[in-house]
């Protein structure tokens, strides 16, 4: 993997969906004989419309909460699988 303690990007994905540009990045870093997995996720609205702005104001927190829960579940499943190897 490279130098222990140094972040090593393993997967980086981008996609445009519904007028937003989504980016996901998985990074691995050695720690105490193991490995830390970090997931960074972001979204940027490319061409915000009035309707999009209103929707984000009304539903943005709900969407972020749902995304956070889904990503936490994904990371937990990855951890279970990795620890079983």
C-alpha positions in Angstrom: 0.0 0.0 0.0 2.8 2.6 0.3 3.9 4.5 3.3 2.0 3.6 6.5 0.1 6.6 7.9 -0.2 8.2 4.5 -3.5 8.4 2.8 -3.7 6.3 -0.3 -6.7 7.1 -2.6 -8.2 3.8 -3.8 -11.4 4.8 -5.6 -12.7 8.1 -6.8 -16.1 8.5 -8.5 -17.9 11.4 -10.0 -21.3 11.6 -11.6 -23.8 14.2 -12.8 -27.3 13.4 -11.7 -30.4 15.6 -11.5 -28.4 18.8 -12.0 -25.9 18.0 -9.2 -22.3 16.8 -9.6 -21.6 14.1 -7.0 -18.1 13.1 -5.9 -17.2 10.1 -3.7 -13.7 9.3 -2.6 -12.5 6.3 -0.6 -9.0 6.6 1.0 -7.0 4.1 2.9 -4.4 4.9 5.5 -2.3 2.5 7.7 -2.8 2.7 11.4 -1.6 0.5 14.3 -1.2 -2.5 12.2 -4.5 -2.0 10.5 -6.1 0.2 8.0 -8.5 3.2 8.3 -11.0 3.7 5.5 -12.3 7.2 5.0 -15.2 8.1 2.7 -15.5 11.7 1.5 -18.7 12.6 -0.3 -19.8 15.8 -1.8 -22.3 17.3 -4.1 -22.4 20.6 -6.0 -25.4 21.9 -7.9 -24.3 22.7 -11.4 -27.0 25.1 -12.7 -29.4 25.8 -9.8 -32.9 26.8 -10.8 -35.4 28.5 -8.6 -37.3 25.2 -8.1 -34.0 23.5 -7.2 -33.1 26.2 -4.7 -36.5 26.0 -3.1 -36.3 22.1 -3.0 -32.9 22.3 -1.4 -34.2 24.7 1.2 -37.1 22.5 2.0 -35.6 19.0 1.7 -31.8 19.5 1.8 -31.4 18.5 5.5 -33.6 15.4 4.9 -31.6 14.4 1.9 -28.3 14.9 3.7 -29.5 12.8 6.7 -30.6 10.0 4.4 -27.3 10.1 2.5 -25.3 10.1 5.8 -27.2 7.1 7.1 -26.8 5.2 3.8 -23.0 5.9 3.7 -22.6 4.9 7.4 -24.4 1.6 6.6 -22.1 1.0 3.6 -19.0 1.7 5.7 -20.2 -0.6 8.5 -20.8 -3.4 6.0 -17.3 -2.8 4.5 -15.8 -3.0 8.0 -17.6 -6.3 8.8 -16.4 -7.8 5.6 -12.8 -6.5 5.9 -12.5 -7.7 9.5 -13.7 -11.2 8.6 -10.8 -11.6 6.1 
